[in-house]
Every structure is written in C-alpha cells, then in structure tokens.
C-alpha cells in the first residue's frame, strides 16, 4: 500500500486501523498529517521518506508481542528500536509529533514515544530513538539527549545517551514500563533545576568542585545512586535504605574535571559539571 503523491489528512477523532502484515509506504513528495490515530496492530509497518515524516497532533501506535523478547526490533516502523528479554503480554509503542515541554520554558524535538506494558515491571532494556532532521525544532543534533517521564507533561529526567549523529539516533537504557521519551538539549533542562526540582529528588549544585547533594522530596523506601561519566559508563554506585529522609552527600573532589551524571533509582538523572 503506497501513498504515491499529494497530501492525506486524518482528522481529529478518527482512527485508521491497518490489519495484517501490510507495509504502508509514503512515497517521496507525499505528505501525511495525522490528527487522529493510526493503529498498526502487531503486524503492519509504516515507511516514511527522509525529510517527510508523518506530522500532526495525532498519534501512531503499534504493539510488540513480548513472548520471544526482542533484539533490535522496530514495532510498526515507528523509529523506536528495542532490545528486551521475554515477558508476558505485549508492549504498546505510541508515537506523537507535538514537542513536549519541560518546566514551562524548554521544548523538545517534535517527536515523542510512549511505552506501556503491564508485565515489564523493573526489567531493564535498551531503546534506540530515530528522528528526522525536520523534527529538530531548532535544536542542534549534537546537543540532543534522551529524556524520560512517567507523564507526557513531565517532569522530564535526562538519561545517559549515546548519540549517532550520521544515523540520526539516540540510544539509552530504561527500566520498567510506563515511560514517555523524547529528546531535549540537556543543558537547558539541567538549568531548570535551579528553578524547580525534576521528579521526587533535588540534586545540587549542578556545578560542583567538592560535593554533590541528593535530597528526596518524597518518602522513598531506598535510594540507589549511580555516578556515571559523560559516556554513560558506571563509575560507582551507592545503595542503602537509610536515605529515605534527609540529604545524601557524595564526595566528587577526586573526579577529573568534566561532565558527569547521577542516576537515582534507575530513572531520574541529573547532570553536573565537576570543576
């Protein structure tokens, strides 16, 4: 099935269901504005031309059966490649094209994904996020970093990200389900930490010479704090149940100057610069 030329608009409130192993190709020069829902099921696949991805305020969705797990699988051709172990049920991947907002001040690129599977729980897995240059929304490709949130309105946490600029991809690790992911300029989202904390933890200062402090803003049963370098390599990890109140202080005085990340409970990430 091919949209050869011209423009197609899917109206708001309309769901287009593609059943079976159908490949829907958008030819170069054709445009699809999706303001409703395109449901690709478990077998259909969408192929978009470079420079002409689907746009609009709607969503596309696909479901990946989890019984056999996945190794570099891209559900529905939606641009999100996953590797994860076998599990029960299926993983629903949703894609949208409206930029997300952080702190009411910073916009992401014009592509986001939602991942939902009741059976993944705390299983770690990796994702590779492909974007089109037309979706950069004024951001430079070399500054992008994958961010995650449990709600599409945020707050958004920075993830250790591997960039492949020629391939237009970002790769990061996730744990569990119920994630939304997109890409921001991490320097802009880190700067927001001086205005408001992101998530249930406050991390300060973001420019440190001797120590970095981590404070839970809500009761948590335990904290696992991982220190990573700018490439995502784990340098050290501290785990204890005694951090559920008060403030934990990490000594960073012996680190070489540069950019580092603190990952807390596998989800919330804060960058800081060691001077």
Secondary structure, 3 states (H helix, E strand, C coil): CEECCCEEEECCCCEEECCCCCEEEECCCCEEEECCEEECCCCCEEECECCECCECCCEEEEEEECCCCEEEEEHHHCCEEEEECCCCCEEEEEEECCCCEECCCEECCCCEEEEECCCCCCCEEEEEEECCHHHCCCCCHHHEEEEEECCCCCCCEECCCEEECCCCEEEEEEECCCEEEEEEEHHHHHHHHHCCCCCCEEEECCEECCEEEEEECCCCCCEEEEEEECCCCEEEEEEEHHHCCCEEEEECCCCCCEEEEEEECCCEEEEEEEC
